[in-house]
Amino acid sequence: MAITAPVLERLYAELPESRLSVWSGLPEDALRGRIHCPFNLVEDPLDFGMRMNPDLTVDVERTMNDYANLHRRWDEHLDQRAERLRSSDCSLLLSNISFLNVAAAARAGIPVIALSPLNWADLYRYYTPQTKASTAVFRKMVDAYNCCDTFLAPRPCMPMHWVQNLEVIPPVAQTGHDHGALIRERFGLGEETRLLLLALGGREAELKPSELPELENVRWLVDGSCGLQRYDILHLNETGLMFPDLLASSDVLVCKPGYGAFTEAACLGKPVLYMRRPDWPEEVHLIEWLEKQIPCREARLNDASGLRRAIVRFLSLAATKRCQPAGIEVCVQRIRSLLK
C-alpha cells in the first residue's frame, strides 16, 4: 500500500479520466487513508505473501502448505483469474506483487507491470527446505513473474537476477504533511515538546511502559490498541492522522525495518532507530541503504538506557539532506507507455 498509493495518486493527477480499481485484502479505511484519489475497491485477499507469526517470524509450515495448495490447482486458478481480469475490462494491471495476477493478466492479453522491492518467489525459496516439491513451486512462481511486461524494483531492493525485464528505479515513497502543531494542541502540549513515533508493526503489544525511556519535553506516539498507558504516551489513534502525516509530524521514528517506513523517513530527513526483525532477508538491504541516507542505528527495547542515549543524540541533530521519491514518476511513465 505504501508503495502503490503514491503511484496511483500521481497517475490519476496526470490522467484524471482514468478509472482505478484496487483489488486488495487490506481494510478499506486504511486504503482510503493512503490513496487520496477516487478508486473502486474489490475485496481480494489473494496475495498472502509469507504467513507470519505474532513475533514477526515466518510461519514456514503454514506458508508451504498454502503455496502447495495454490499450485496444486494452478491452471484452474490461472484460468479463473484470467477470466475475471477480462470481465473487468481493465487496460493494464499493476501488481504489487501477486505472481498469479501477473500470469493471469498475461494469459488474458492485458499489459502488466509488477512493482515491488522484493518478490515472493525469492522469499519462499529462502525460508523453505529445498525439496523437489518446493523447487517446482518456486519455478512456477518465477515463470509467473517473468510474464510481466516490466518488473519495477524501487530502491532499496533485493537482488533479483532471475527476473526478466527487471528495471531498478529510484525510491517510491508517500511523504506526509507536518501536523505537529495540531497534535500538540490536541493533547495540550507546549511548542517545545518533541514527538517520538513508535511503529513496530504490532509488536507494541509486547512492550512494558518501563521499556520506553522517559525524557523531559518528549512524548511517545503509540498505537492505542497495545494498551500502553503513561503520562508521556499519546495514542496515535486519537490524532486522526495516517502514518505519513504522523511521521512528518514527529522528530524521531522508532520502528522495525520496512520499505515504507524507511523510505518515507529518508525522504523527510527523519532519524530512525530500528529494531531488527528476526531472520528477514530484505532487512540487510534496507539498512545498508538507509545508513547512506539519514542518521540511523539499531536499538533494543530491552536496553532502555541505550535507547535513551540514542534518542537524545538524534533529537540534537540538525536537519539532514533528503532523498527524493523519483521512482513515482518513473512508474507513471512506464504505465502510460503501456496504455498507448
C-alpha positions in Angstrom: 0.0 0.0 0.0 2.8 2.4 0.9 4.4 1.9 -2.5 1.3 1.7 -4.7 -0.6 4.6 -3.2 1.7 7.5 -4.4 1.9 5.9 -7.9 -1.9 5.8 -8.2 -2.2 9.3 -7.0 0.3 10.7 -9.5 -1.2 8.6 -12.3 -4.7 10.0 -11.5 -3.3 13.5 -11.4 -1.9 13.1 -14.9 -4.8 11.1 -16.3 -7.9 12.2 -14.3 -10.1 10.4 -16.8 -8.7 7.0 -15.7 -10.7 4.6 -13.7 -8.8 2.9 -10.9 -9.8 -0.4 -9.4 -7.9 -1.6 -6.3 -8.1 -5.4 -5.6 -6.8 -5.9 -2.1 -7.4 -7.7 1.2 -6.4 -4.7 3.2 -9.0 -2.8 5.3 -10.9 -0.1 3.2 -10.3 2.7 5.8 -6.5 2.0 5.6 -6.6 2.1 1.8 -8.6 5.3 1.5 -6.4 6.9 4.2 -3.5 6.3 1.9 -4.9 6.6 -1.6 -6.3 10.1 -1.9 -7.9 9.8 -5.3 -11.1 8.1 -6.5 -11.0 4.3 -6.8 -13.3 1.3 -6.8 -12.4 -1.3 -4.1 -12.7 -5.0 -4.8 -12.1 -7.2 -1.8 -9.4 -9.7 -2.9 -7.2 -11.3 -0.2 -5.3 -13.3 -2.9 -1.7 -12.2 -2.2 -0.8 -13.6 1.2 3.0 -13.5 0.7 4.5 -15.1 3.8 2.3 -16.3 6.6 3.6 -14.6 9.8 3.7 -15.5 13.5 2.8 -12.8 16.1 6.5 -12.2 16.7 7.1 -11.3 13.0 8.9 -14.6 12.3 7.7 -16.5 9.2 5.3 -19.5 9.8 7.2 -21.7 7.4 4.9 -24.8 7.6 1.7 -22.8 7.0 3.4 -20.9 4.2 4.5 -24.1 2.5 1.1 -25.7 2.8 -0.7 -22.6 1.4 1.6 -22.4 -1.6 1.3 -26.1 -2.2 -2.5 -25.9 -2.2 -2.4 -22.9 -4.6 -0.1 -24.6 -7.0 -1.9 -28.0 -6.9 -4.8 -26.2 -8.7 -2.6 -23.7 -10.6 -4.2 -24.0 -14.0 -7.6 -23.8 -12.6 -6.8 -20.7 -10.5 -5.0 -19.1 -13.5 -8.0 -19.6 -15.9 -10.4 -18.2 -13.3 -8.3 -15.2 -12.6 -7.6 -14.5 -16.3 -11.4 -14.6 -17.0 -12.0 -12.3 -14.1 -9.5 -9.8 -15.4 -11.1 -10.0 -18.9 -14.5 -9.3 -17.5 -13.2 -6.3 -15.5 -12.4 -4.6 -18.8 -9.1 -3.3 -17.4 -6.5 -1.7 -19.7 -3.5 -2.5 -17.5 -2.7 -4.4 -14.3 -0.2 -3.0 -11.8 0.6 -5.9 -9.4 2.3 -5.5 -6.0 3.2 -8.3 -6.1 0.8 -11.2 -6.9 2.5 -13.6 -9.3 -0.8 -15.3 -10.0 -2.3 -12.0 -11.2 0.8 -11.3 -13.3 0.5 -14.6 -15.1 -3.3 -14.3 -15.4 -3.0 -10.8 -17.0 -0.5 -12.1 -19.5 -2.8 -15.0 -20.3 -5.7 -12.6 -20.8 -3.6 -10.4 -23.1 -3.6 -7.5 -20.7 -0.4 -5.4 -20.2 1.0 -6.0 -16.7 3.6 -4.3 -14.5 5.0 -5.7 -11.3 6.1 -3.1 -8.7 8.0 -4.1 -5.6 11.4 -4.1 -4.0 11.1 -7.9 -3.4 9.2 -10.9 -4.7 7.5 -13.8 -3.1 9.5 -16.4 -5.1 12.8 -15.4 -3.5 11.3 -15.2 0.0 9.7 -18.6 -0.5 13.0 -20.1 -1.6 14.8 -18.5 1.3 12.6 -20.0 4.0 11.5 -23.4 2.7 13.6 -26.6 2.6 14.9 -27.4 -0.8 12.8 -30.4 -2.0 11.5 -31.5 -5.4 8.1 -30.1 -4.5 9.3 -26.7 -3.2 11.6 -26.3 -6.2 8.6 -26.9 -8.5 6.6 -24.3 -6.7 9.5 -21.8 -6.9 9.9 -22.4 -10.6 6.2 -21.8 -11.2 6.4 -18.5 -9.3 9.5 -17.4 -11.3 7.8 -18.3 -14.6 4.7 -16.3 -13.5 6.7 -13.2 -12.6 8.6 -13.4 -15.9 5.2 -13.0 -17.7 5.1 -9.2 -16.9 6.0 -6.5 -19.4 8.3 -5.0 -16.8 9.2 -5.5 -13.2 9.9 -2.2 -11.5 12.1 -2.6 -8.4 12.3 0.6 -6.4 15.5 1.1 -4.3 16.3 -0.2 -1.8 15.5 -3.6 -3.3 16.6 -7.2 -3.0 18.7 -8.7 -5.9 16.5 -10.4 -8.4 18.9 -11.7 -11.0 16.5 -14.2 -12.5 13.7 -11.6 -13.2 13.4 -10.8 -16.8 12.6 -7.2 -17.8 13.8 -6.0 -14.4 14.2 -2.3 -14.0 15.7 -0.9 -10.8 14.3 2.6 -10.2 14.7 5.3 -7.6 12.7 5.1 -4.3 9.0 5.3 -4.2 7.5 6.9 -1.1 4.5 8.8 0.1 5.5 11.8 2.2 3.1 13.3 4.6 2.5 16.8 6.0 3.7 18.2 9.3 0.7 18.4 11.7 2.9 18.7 14.9 1.1 21.9 16.0 -2.3 20.1 15.7 -1.0 17.2 17.8 0.4 19.4 20.5 -2.9 21.4 20.6 -4.9 18.2 20.7 -3.0 16.9 23.8 -2.3 20.3 25.4 1.4 20.2 24.9 3.9 23.1 24.6 5.6 24.1 21.4 8.9 22.8 22.8 7.6 19.2 23.1 9.3 16.7 20.9 7.4 13.7 19.4 8.7 10.1 19.0 6.7 7.8 16.7 6.8 4.1 17.6 5.8 1.8 14.8 6.7 -1.8 15.4 4.1 -3.5 13.2 2.1 -5.0 16.0 5.0 -5.8 18.4 4.0 -2.8 20.6 1.7 -5.2 22.4 4.8 -7.0 23.8 6.1 -3.8 25.4 6.0 -2.6 29.0 5.9 1.1 29.7 9.2 0.8 31.5 10.9 -0.2 28.3 10.3 3.2 26.8 12.6 5.8 28.4 11.1 8.9 29.9 12.6 12.2 28.7 11.9 15.8 29.5 9.6 17.5 27.0 9.3 14.3 24.9 6.1 12.4 24.1 5.7 8.9 22.5 3.1 8.4 19.8 2.0 4.8 20.2 -0.8 2.6 18.7 -3.6 2.8 21.3 -4.6 -0.8 20.8 -1.4 -2.0 22.5 -2.7 -0.8 25.9 0.3 1.2 27.0 -0.6 3.9 29.5 1.7 6.5 30.9 1.7 10.3 31.2 4.1 10.7 28.2 2.4 8.1 25.9 0.0 9.5 23.4 -2.3 7.2 21.4 -1.8 8.0 17.7 -5.3 6.7 17.0 -6.7 9.8 18.7 -4.9 12.1 16.2 -7.0 11.2 13.2 -3.8 11.1 11.1 -2.4 8.3 8.9 1.2 7.1 9.1 2.8 9.5 6.6 1.4 12.6 8.4 2.4 11.1 11.8 5.9 10.6 10.6 6.1 14.1 9.1 4.9 15.4 12.4 7.5 13.5 14.5 11.1 14.2 15.4 12.4 10.6 15.5 11.0 7.3 14.2 11.4 4.1 16.2 10.4 1.1 14.0 11.0 -2.3 12.6 12.8 -2.3 9.2 10.3 -2.0 6.4 10.3 -0.4 3.0 7.6 2.1 3.5 8.8 3.4 6.9 12.5 3.6 5.8 11.9 5.4 2.5 9.4 7.8 3.9 11.7 8.7 6.8 14.6 9.2 4.4 12.5 11.4 2.1 11.6 13.5 5.2 15.1 13.5 6.7 13.8 11.9 9.9 16.3 10.0 12.1 15.5 6.3 12.6 16.1 3.9 15.4 15.2 0.4 14.2 14.5 -2.9 16.0 15.8 -5.8 13.9 13.3 -8.3 12.6 14.2 -11.9 13.2 15.5 -13.6 10.1 14.0 -11.4 7.4 16.2 -11.4 4.3 15.2 -8.0 3.0 16.4 -6.3 6.2 20.1 -6.1 5.3 19.4 -4.3 2.0 17.1 -1.8 3.7 19.5 -1.0 6.5 22.5 -0.7 4.1 20.6 1.8 2.0 19.2 3.8 5.0 22.7 4.2 6.5 23.6 6.2 3.4 20.6 8.5 3.6 19.9 9.7 7.2 21.1 9.2 10.8 20.0 5.7 11.9 21.1 3.0 14.3 19.9 -0.3 15.7 18.2 -0.1 19.1 16.9 -2.8 21.5 13.8 -2.5 23.5 15.4 -4.3 26.5 18.1 -1.7 26.6 16.3 1.4 27.8 19.5 3.3 28.7 20.9 2.7 25.2 17.7 3.7 23.6 17.6 6.9 25.7 21.1 7.9 24.7 20.3 7.3 21.0 17.1 9.4 21.2 18.9 12.3 23.0 21.6 12.3 20.3 19.1 12.2 17.4 17.0 15.0 18.9 20.0 17.2 18.9 20.8 16.7 15.2 20.3 19.3 12.6 18.0 18.5 9.6 19.6 16.2 7.0 19.6 16.2 3.3 16.6 14.4 1.9 16.4 11.9 -0.8 13.7 12.2 -3.5 11.0 9.7 -4.3 11.8 10.0 -8.0 10.6 6.4 -8.7 7.0 7.6 -8.6 7.3 9.4 -11.9 9.2 6.5 -13.5 6.4 4.2 -12.6 3.8 6.5 -14.1 5.8 6.9 -17.3 6.0 3.1 -17.7 2.3 2.8 -17.1 1.4 5.5 -19.6 3.7 3.9 -22.2 1.8 0.6 -22.0 -1.6 2.4 -22.1 -1.0 3.8 -25.6 
